[in-house]
Amino acid sequence: MSMGVREHVVGRLLGAFGLAGGLFMAWACVLALVCAGRFGLAVPVLALVAAGVAGLVALGRRRPSARLVWRVWVVAQMLSLPVMLALALKLSGNVGTDYEELRNLALCVVDGVSPADHMAYYVRYPNNHGLLFFMVWLFRTVRLADASAGVVEFTRVSVALNVVIVEAAVVTSVAAVRLMWGRVRAACVGLALLLCPPVWLNLSNPYSDTIGMLLVALGCLLAAYAFSRGLRGRRAWLALAGLGVVGAMGFVLKPTVCILVVACALVVLACARPRAALACVAVLVVSLLVGRAALSDAVDLARPAELPYGREQVDEGTFPPEHWLMMGLNADSSGQYTLADQVISQEAPSYAARVAVDRAQIGQRLGEMGVAGTLHHVLVDKVTAQWQSGTYQLGVVMDTLLAGGPYHALDVDGDADGRVSALFACVFVAAQAFHVLLLVGMGVAAASLAHARREVAAGLVVSGAGGALERVRGRDAQLLFCGLALAGLTFFLCVLWEVKPRYLLHYLPVMAPVAAEGLSRLSARLVSVSKRTISRSARSR
């Protein structure tokens, strides 16, 4: 394919992708505002969004120095650690069900107690085995320091480590943005992540969502480094290999992290020369496969004798991938988890029987919905359930800290069937406004990509064909990488899997840079319009 033809094809694809992304984000904004309206909180959310945009315009006019903005973030980051620790430890009794199951299993191993009562969870979700065995090692280490340590001490250590992981994720995200856009943009992204309400309210739940956030941030940093090096040289290849290993770690901890590898491969194929692109993709694939094999072996080696996992355990209770596809096709729950769907798979006597039962349910549900009903279920019901709430499923914290807030309604349809406490209202308004600003920023960035598709395509293809991506084109590549990753996550959840608002949490390091780009463009546009308006009014006088 000649360079001109490839540039034309890439331009068309970028235009379609940007248009679809802009429309999707606009639709998600509507869903978020409708959700706020069901609680009678749409006006406060809009007011807070307007205040945020006004603040961005004010910053755009004054243009504070890079040193000042950077110092503000550094101070905020340093102060956030003790505050996060204090809040997380105060709420350390409010852990999620998944962490509680893993903690109980780890305690059984450490205390030498039979884990029989918790084996159903263990065999059902083998994707959590890596995290479980790390917890076993962690609790044994704690027990060496304090022989009387129990549930409370183990939970506090887990929560404290979770805070460190969140802090590391923010710092890593800042490093990735700074590599491409400089200190001002990086500091703004860091401050935005520190102000994100769901981040704070997940501090007391040490589970794969926050760990996944660190992995995603690390993946973004490695991709940014490879793009900044023009996809050439040993360092760029090492960065790509590192990204493949991060994807492999996703298989052990959070499978959706692997989407980053696919997104990077697509960007490389669009930008680089065919031979160089294939070499880069080969590095990604080989490092992913080798890393996955090595980590799988490491998990098996770390497996305690008390927690065997072989063919017998798989047959006993492991759920096949079809189970999650079946749950995602549940029209009554908008594709979210239900105990009834779990029972359907659980009652099957063997793994093969569960596969057969789940496939039968998939066929039945597709037949009942039909083509039009399935499209409506995916594009409306599941997208609404996934994207409407900026709380990203606050979990047990919403049930306890925000007493009186009808949290469970947010999971299904957003209808408030109980009184809304003042604390719930404050947290919900802040989270929803933050979510809407993210969506607006990402929508503007997508629309800008569609508008400038020819220029972006020409820059990416020409610079890539020349053997290196210039720094400004590296920014375009990084934005495209983030956009493709987010699109891949949405497709995976809304088409192939179950949906849960909290599944967006670990992709904040992907969403924040895209939103920052869009909000920066929007701010610059509004500043320009305001200056012209002031100039015209002055002339008219």
VENWOHU-V234812 format. One line per field, one symbol per residue. burial: 1 if it has 24 or more other ideal C-beta (glycine too) atoms within 12 Angstrom, else 0. A space follows every 50 residues. Layout:
burial = ???
This chain:
burial = 00000110011011101101110110111111111101101101100110 01100110110000000011011001100110011011101111110111 11111111110000100110111111111111111111110100000000 10111111111111111111111111111110111111111111111111 11111111111111111111111111111111000110111111111111 11111111111111111111111001100110111011001100100010 01110110100010011111111111111110111111001101110100 10011011101100110010000100111111111111111111111111 11001110111101010001000110111111111111111111111111 00110111111111100110001111111111111111111111111111 11111111111111111111111001100000000000000
